[in-house]
Amino acid sequence: MNGRTLIFIRLFFFSVIFFSTLTFYSQDTKVGTNLAGIVDWSPEFVFKDIFKSARTWTSYNADGGGPWDTQVDIPLREDGYPLQIPYDNGVNPPQAVKALILWDLQYGYPTGDYTLKLKGTGTVKLSFGASGTYQAPGTYTFTPNGTLGIAVELLSSDVNDPVHGIEIIMPGFEDNYESNPFHPEFLDFIADFKVLRYMDFMRTNNSPVVSWNDRTPLNYYTQAVRSGIAYEYMVDIANTAQKDIWVCVPHQATDAYITQLATFLHQNLNSGLKVYIEYSNEVWNGIFAQHQYAADQGSALGYSGQNWERAWKYYAKRSADIFYLFEQVYGQNSNNLVKVIASQASNNWISNYILTRFEEASYNPNGVTADVLAIAPYFGGEVGDNIGNEGLIESITVNEILNRLDASMETAKGWINEQKAVASAHGLELAAYEGGQHLVAYNYLNNETLTQKLTDANRHARMENIYCEYLNYWYDNVPNGLFANFSSISAFTKWGSWGIKEYTGQPDEDAPKYLAFKNCVFNANILPIGLNKFDVNVTNENDVSLVWQTASEVNNRGFYVERSSDGQEFEYIGFVEGNDNSNEIINYKFNDYDLFSGIYYYRLKQIDFNDTYKYSEIRSATIKNPESVILFVPNPAQSYTKLYVDIKEKMYVDVQIIDMTGRLKEKIKLNLNTGKQGVKINLDNYEKGVYIVKVTLNNTTYINKLIVNAL
């Protein structure tokens, strides 16, 4: 059981006392990033299991003849695997399927031994960047060449036991990819951002999602689908990294869908984390399907005006609907809910028009309020085309392009000031839902010379200073405004150089845009707070005691205690309340009980009442107790906990959860593999209290306590 003992010791002092202090690292400035979409050609490795980013199945003739893609519809199971291969529809030749991974990556991908896991009965072949034919079921290792993408071909699949559960684990993660599914370099990249915008993760633009059943299941064979990533992964990333999230509601989503989404987020996102909620993305923008949909819906409701005007009116109305439905779950004026109205950065008239409609009872009958006006103040959007129009493609230098980019920033600064005035007039904060350079020559997309010069400009060292000037202007003039960079990690192409890094693991010094965030935003967020000591010690063989001491506190809400098995990926295990404001020495203690054998890493996340948070240095402890078998995280728990069982061989495990009256609350039977296995237990129907948990394996029963703090 994870428990907490909190000890306050007040030492009044009247003389100067010298301490050897540690440092907390604080994220004060509101900085976020858009995450790139999950696709097979993305250099942003989100998952340790790379097959979760596989391209959807491509059908081809099973005999190897014919086109690369026969475009034959293959019947699939609910988890996306074919019911049978070869598939014969009586019209086309018998069909096989293939899925592509790590495809067309400019900088390649990690080499080493990859682990291939197969379930069901059938045959799988690897081709292009890897080779080999493998029988399911089974576990295998293979070594790709690190440059060519890999085709995973499903040659045969038994109709009575179809091949499924394909996993391809990147090197070094075969022992922990299930309990910690996210790539550590991805988590390291997002560590300094406070907010993650999931627009591309959710495949928001032109989304086909209408009902709750249209969302991507957690167990679907790939997450690279039109319905976007499973919401469970979105929440898991946020909980793991302790990040606020920005969610874009699909434009066709029903009221029932919106209520279920709000309920899911409220029940599963860690308490204290915020949800920024926005209706779709850029509904004001006529290039997207959501704009025409909004115009059509506005017309159906009898809204007057041009196509664009009806779209903007419906956007105001539907935003009000969504905010109201979320408030029914979160409550009015919830600190965990941020309601966003988005508009075109270059046109403050549109912003005022949408906000005025939003405030009118005919569009907002429940009178809900918004919190933020969000814009995308890109700069340099005209630079590329102007170069082409002026006939300078061959002669212009990269430095001259950067001069033009720098000069173009003045226009974006004007937009920021104009939009801030609109936001203030309506009682809202201003935020940037996207932003950054916009060096794309849309009228010269196929001119390789210009494309190369624009991408070279993005790689040039001067770009760091240009970005710093841009970011400094934003925070100097919108000091409380969130800036969400666009985008995280993505390759540079003729369609734009959006990533602040080009590939996972790129050195900081080779990424000038990232350096700008690091040196001008992240480093500006470092604030020293005195922490006199932070010690971690093993007690009672398999317990760990954490003790720390503060000399003074300002606006201190408390401390999240986080634990890791590898020193990189941390999870929340408990919270210790702070002392608000104090000039006294205060001692704190937290006990982490009943741990498995192994090395554990701990850190403190100190959070203020204004949601500013700071991380302590990392401490470690080693448990050497061979008798430790079961563990709950978190414990105490609210909406869920994870039961971890350490077993030496594959076996069935019986779990009984009993309340303090002796009544059996729940009985679970698990079929677990070897090692430390984690199973999520939903606690929504549990009352607050202490429960006895009996875990039986190999005719031996282990007993532990679970504390439930009901919401």
N, C-alpha and C positions, 0 to 999 in steps of 0.2 A: 504494500500500500504506500502511495505517496502521501505524506502528511505535511503539516506545517506547524512548527512551533515558533511563535513570534515573541521575542524578548526585547523590551525597551529598557535601556539603562541610561538615565539622564545624569550627566556629569557637568555640574555648573563650574565654570572656570572664569577667573578674573585676571589671569596673567597670559602672556603670549605663549602659546603652545605650538611647537613645530612638529609637523607630521610628514612622513614620507608617503605622498599621495599617489594613488592610481588615477586613471583617467576614464571617464565615460565619454563616448562619442555620440554627438547629438545630431538629429535631423530636424532642424528648425525650418529652413526654407522649404516651401512646398514644391517638390520636384517629382515628376512622374515620367513614365515612358510608355509609349504604345509598344506592345509586343507584336512581332511579326507573326504572320499566320503559320499554322502547322501544315507544311507541305514537304514533299520528298526532296525538293531541291533547295530547301532552306539550310543555310550554314549555321543557324541557331539551333543547337542540339538541346531540346527541352527534356527529352526522356533518355534514360539509360537504355531502355528497350527501343531501338531505332525503328522497329517494325510498327510502332504506334504512329510513326510519321510516314508510313508507306502510301504511295499513290494507290487509288482505288483500282480494282481489278481491270486488266485489259484482256479481252478474249482473243484467242488466236486458234488457228487450226491445229488440232492435236498431232497431226502428222508432220508438222513443221512447215508445210507449204502455205502459200497465200500471203496476204498482207500482214503487217505488224499488228494491226488492230482490225479485227473482223466486225466489231461493234454488234456482236450477238449478245442479247440479254441472257444472263446466266441466273437461274433460280438460286436465291441465297437464303441462308438461315437468318434468324434474328440478329445474330452476332456478325453477320456479313460474310460468312464462309459459304462457298458453294455447297449445294446439297449433294452433288455428285459430279465427278470429273473422271473421264471425259463426259461431256454433256452433249446429248444428241437430241435436237429438236425435230428431226425428221426432214428439215429443210436445208440446213447448212451442214457441212462436214462436222464430225465430232469435234468438240471444243475443249481446249485447256485454257488456263488463265495464268497471268503473271502480275506481280506487283513490283513497282520500282522503289528502291531506297537509295539514299545518298547520291542522288542523280545530278550529274552536271554541276558538281561543286568546283568552283574555280580554284580554291585552295586545298582541295582534297578533304580527307577525313582521317581520323586516328587509325594508325596501323596496330597490329597485334592480334591476339587470339579473340575472336568473337564467339559467343555461345549461341547455338541454334537449338531451340526447343520446339518439339512438335508433339501434338496430341492427335488422337484419331488413328485412322488406318489409311495409308496412301504413300505417295512418293512426291518429294519436293526436290527441285534442281536449282542450283545457283549458277548464274552465268554472268558474263561481262567482267565485272570487277572481282568476282570470286568464282569458284568452280566446285563441282561435286554434286552427287546425287545421294539423297538421304531418305531413309524409310521412317515413316511415322507408325507408332510413337517412338520417341527417342530424344536423346540429348547429345549434341555434337559440338565440336569446335572447328573453326575454319579461319584462315588468315587471308583477308582480301588485300588487294594491291594498294589501297589507299588513294587511288586517283579515279579510276573508272567507277561509275555507279554500278549497283548490283540489281539484277533481275531475279526475283524469287518466283520460280515457276512451279505451279501446282500441276504435276503431270497426271496424277491419279488420286482419287478420293472415293473411298467406299461409301456407297449410299446408306449402308447400315451403321457406319461409324465414320462420318466425314472428317477429313483433316481439319483441325481447328487449333486454337491456342498457340499460333505461331509467335515465337518471341526470338528476337535477335539482339542479344545483350552486348553492348560495347565493352571493350577490354577493361578488366579490373572491377566490374560491377556485378558479376554473376552471383555474389553472395548477399548483396543488399539491395538489388534493384526492386524487389517486391515491397520491402518495408520503406525504402527511400527511393521512389521511382524517378526523381528529377536529377538531371545531370548537375554535378557540383559546380561546373563552370558557368552554367546558366544561373544557378542560385547566387554565385559570386557576382555575376554581372548585375543582377537586379538588386543587390544588397543595399546600394546607396540611394536607390529611388524609394520614395514613400508610397507612390500610387502606381498601380499597373492598370493601363487601359487595355481592355480586352476586345476592342473593336475588330481587329483582324483575327484574333483567336476565335471569335464567335462567328466569323465570316458574315459580318453584319450587312455589308453592301449587297443588295439584290438577294437577300436571304429568302429561302423557300419556306422557312419555319412558320407554321401557323398555330398548331396545337402543341400541348406539352408532350404528346407522344412523338412529335417530330424531332425532338432533341436527340443528340447523339448519346447512345448508351455508354456507360463506363466500360463495358466489356466488348465494345465493337472492335473489330480487328485492327482498324486504323482510326486515328483521330483527324486525318486529313480529308475531311468530307465537307460537303456544302452546308451542312447543318452546324458546323463548327465543333469545337472541342467540348467534351463532356463537362458539365458544370461541376461535377465532383472534382475533376482535375483543377479547374479554375480556383475552387475554394481551397483545395489541398495545397496548391502553390502559395496562395495568400497566407494560409495558416502556418505553413512551413517557414516562409520568409517574413511573416508578420507584416504584411503590406495591405494597405487599403486598396480596394478594387473599383474600377470604373466599368460598368456594365451597360451595354447598348441593347435595348429591347428590340427584337426583330419587328420590322414595320407591320407585318401582318398578324402579329401575335394577338390571340383572343384575351378577353378579360380573365378567363379561367387560367390561361397560361401565365399571365402576369402575376396573378395571386399565388400560383404555385411556385413561380420563380422567387417571389418575395419571401414566401414561407421557407423555401429551401435555403436561401441565403441566410435568413434570420436564424434558422435552426443549426446551420452547419459552419458558418463563418465565425471565427473566434470573437468572443465579446471584446469590444473596444476597437475592432477594425471597422472602418467606414465603407459604405457602398455609395459610390457616385452613380446615379441612375439617369440615363439619357434615352430618349426615344430615338432609336435607330442611329444613323450617322448622316449628317449633312442632308437632311430632308429638304433644305432650301436649294440644293444643288440638282439641276435638271439632268445631269448625266447618269443619275442613279435611278433604279427602279422604284425605290421608296418615294422619290419625288412624285412620279406619275401616279403611284398608288394613293398618295395623300391627296393629290388633285382630284382623282376619281372619287375618293371617299368624301371629299369636300363637296363635290358636285352632287353626290347622292344625298347629302344632308341639306342641299339647297343653298350652299354658300355661293355668293356672287363673286364676280371679278374674273380676271384672266386666270389661265391655268396655274401660273405660279402663285397668284394671290390665294386661290382656293387651297393650294398645297400648304402655304404658310398658315392659313387659318386652321386647317385640319391639324397641322403640327402643334399649334398652340392648344387646340382642344384635346388631342390625344396625349400630349405631355401632361395636361391637367388630370386626365383619366388615370394615367400610369402613376403619377405622384399620389393621387388619392388611394389607389389600390395598394400601393406600398405602405402608405400610412395606416391602413387598416391592419397591417401586420406589424409594422414597427412602432406604431403610435405616432401621434402628432408631435412635431418638434423634436424628433429623436436625434440625438447627437451622432448616431451611427448612420444617418441617411442624409445624403447631399443630392438635392434635386437640381438638375442641369437643364437649361435652355441653351441651345447652340445656334449660332448664326454665322453669316459670312463676314470675315474680318474686314474686308475692304468696303463694306457698305453698312454704315451704322444706321441708316434709315431702315433697312430690313430688320435689324435688331430691335429698334424701337417699335416697329410695326408688329412684330411677333409678340413682344412683351406686352404691348398694349392690348392685343387680342387676348392674350393669356389672362390678363387681369379683368376681362369683361365676363359678366355672369353667363352670357349666352354660350361662351366657350368653356367656362370654368364654373359650373353651377355650385360646386362644393366649396369654392373659395380657397382652394389649396394655394400655398405659396411656393415659389422657387427659391433657390439659394444662390445660384451661380448663373451668370451669362458667360458662355464659353465661345471662344473664337480660335482661329488657326492663323496667327500672324506670320505666315511665311515671308521670306524676303528673297529677292533675286529671280522671281518667276519669269520676268521678261528678258533676262540677260541673254539666255541661249538663243532665243528666236531673233532678238535684236542683232546679235553677232551675224547670224545667217542673212538677215534682211539687209545688213550693211555690207555684205560681201567680204567679211573679215575672217572667214573660217580658216583659211590657210595661213594668214599672216598673224593673227592675234596670239599673244603669249598667255601662259597660265597666269602670270602676275597681272597682266592687263585684265583678264577675266575676274580675278579676285578684286581688282580695283573697282570694277563695275559692280560686283556683288556687294562690296563694302558700301559704295555710294547708294545702292538700292535700299539699304537698311532704313534710310530716312523715311521712306514711304511707310514701311512697316511700323516705325515708331509713331507716325501720325495716326495710323489705324488704332494702335494701342491706346493712345490718349483719347481719341474720339469714342472708342468703345467703353473705356473706363467711365467716361462722362455719362453714357447711356445706362450702364450698369448702376452707377450711383443714383441716377435719377429714379430708378425703379427699386432702389433699396437692395441691390444684389452685389455680390463680389464678382470680380472678373477673373476668368481662368483661360488658359490656352489648352484646348483639347488636343491640338497638334501644334507643331511649330518647328522652325529650323530653316536651312537653306532650301531653295527650290530650283536648282540648276538643271532644268530639263528643257530641251529644244523640241517642242512637240511638232513643229513644222519641218524639222530636220532630223527626225528620229533615225533615219537610215544613213545618215552621214557619219561614218565611223570616225573621221578626223575630229569633228566637233564633239562627238560623244566622248572620245578619249581625252580631249582637253578639259571637258567638264568634269569627268571623273578624276583626272589628275588634279584639278583644282580642289576637289573634296579631300584629296590625300595630302595636299600641300601643308607645310607647317604653319603658314599664315592663317589657315582656317581656324586654328585654335584661338588666336587673338580676335578674329572676326566674330566667332561664336561668343567669346567672353564679353565683347562689347554688347552684343545682342542680348545675352542673358542678363548682364548687369543692368541694362536699360529696363528690361522687364521687371526685375526685382526692385530696382530703385523707384520705379513708378507704380508698380502694383505689388507692394511689399507683402501682402497677404494672399497673393494670387498664385494658385497652382499653375505650373508650366509643365505640360506633358509632352516630352520630346517625341518627334516622329523621325526615325523609329529605332528599334533596339539593334538587332544584328541582322544585316541582310546584304546581299551582294550588290555591287554597283553595276548598273546596266543602262541601256539607252532610255529606259523608262524612269530613271532617276537613281540617285545615290543616297538613298534614304537612311541607311543604317549609320549609327555613330561608330559601329564596328562592322567590319566586313565578314568576319568569321569568328566562331567560338574559339576562344583562346588567343585571339590576336593581341600582341603586346600593346600595352597602353600607349607607348611612345610612337607606335605606327598608326595611331588612330587620333588625329588632331581634334576631331569633333568631340570624341570621348574625353580627351585631355581637357578640353574647355569645361565640361561638366565637372570633371575631377578637381581641377585647380581653381575654378571660379564659382562653383556651386557646392560640391561635396565638401571641399576643404573649408569653405566659409561656414559650413554647418558644424565644425568641430568646436565645441565649447567645453572647457574643463570644469568638472564638478568634483569636489573633493570626496574621494572614497579612501578612507584611511587604510582599510585593509579589506581583502576578500580572500578567505581561505576555504578550502574544500578538504574534508578528512573522512576516511572510512571509519565507521563505528559498527559494532555488532556483526562483523564479518560481511554482511551484505547490505548495509545501510550506508548512506553518505550524508554527512552534515555540512551544510553551507553556512558560514558566518561572515558577516560583513559589517562595516562601521562607517557612518557618515559623520563629518564634523559640522556640516551645515546643510540645510535643505531649503530650496525655494520652489514653491508651487509643486511639490512632489506628491503625485497621486500614489505611486508605489513602484513595485518591482515585479516584472514578469521573470520567473525563473525558467531557463531553457536548458535542455540537455541534448547532447549529440553522441553518437557512437563513433564518429570519424573526425570530429573537430571542424566539420564544414557545414553539415546540414543539421540545424537545430530544431527542436520541437518544444512547445510550451508544456510545462509540467505543473506549474502552480503560480500563484500570485500572492505577494506580501504587501500589505497596505503601507504607504509611506506616512510621513508626519507633516505634510503640507509645508509649512514654513517653520524653520527652527535654526537657532544658533547654538544648539547643544549637541553634544556627542550622543549618538543613538546607535545601539547595537541591534542587529537583526540576525535571525536564524531561520533556516528552512531545512527540513529533514526529508531526504529521498529514500524511501524504504524498499526492502525486498528486491534487490537488483540481481540480475544474472551475473555470472562471471564475465569479466571483460574490462576494458578501459572506457570510462565515461568522461565526457567533457561538459563543462558547465559555463554559462555566462548569465549575467543579469541584464535585463532590458528595463532601464528606469524610464518611467513615463510621467509627464506632467499633466496637469488638468487641462492644458490647451493642446494635448495630444503630441507635444514634442517628446521624442524618445531618444535614449542614449544607450549604447552598449558598453558593458564593462570588458575588461580583458578576460581571456578564457583561462579556466582552471581545469585540472583533470584529477581523476581518482581511479584506482584500480581495484576491482573486486575479484577475489580469488576463491569464492565459496562455490564448490561443485554441486551443492544441494539446491541452489536457486533454480527454479523451473518456470514460475509464472510471474507475470508483471502486468500492471494496468497503467496506461498512459492516455489521457490524464487521469489523475486520481487525487483529489476529488474531481468529479466530472459533472457536466450538465446534460447536454443533448446526446453525447455519445462518449464512449471510451474505446480504446483498443486493447484487447487481450493479447499479450505476447507469451508464447509458449516455446521453451527451449527443449527440443527433442533430438535424439541421436539417430533416429530412423523414421521412415514414413509409417504413420500409424493413425488410428482413429482416436479422437480425444472427446470425452464427454464432459460437458460443462453444465453445472447446476447453479442457479442464482437464487438465493433464499433470503427473504426479508427477516426482520428481527422477531417476527411472530412465529417463524418456522414455516411459513407458507412458501411453496415453490413458485417463484416469480417467472422463471424462464428456464427452459432446458434446451441445450444446443449440442448437436453432434457434429464434430469437425473431422475432416480427412486432411491431415497436414503432412507436408514434406519435412525433411530433416532441416535442422538449424533453428534459428529464431524466427518464428512465424507470427505475424500480426493479423488479428481478425477484429474488424470493427463491430461493436455492439451498440445498437440504437437504444437510447435511454428515454425517448420522448414520453413513453407511457409509465415511466418509473416515478414514484413519489420520492420526495426528499427524505433521506435517511441513510442508514448503514445497512449494507447487504453482505451476506456471507457467500463467497463463491467457492464451489468445490470443483476442482479439475482432476479428472481421473484418466490416467494413462498407464498401460501395462499393469493393471490391477493395483495401482498405487494412487491414492487420493491426496491432492495438495489443497490446502485451504488458505484463502486470503480474504481480505476485506475490501469492499468497494464502497466509497462514499459518493452519494448522488446529491448534488445541490440543484434541485429542479429549477427550471427557468420560471 
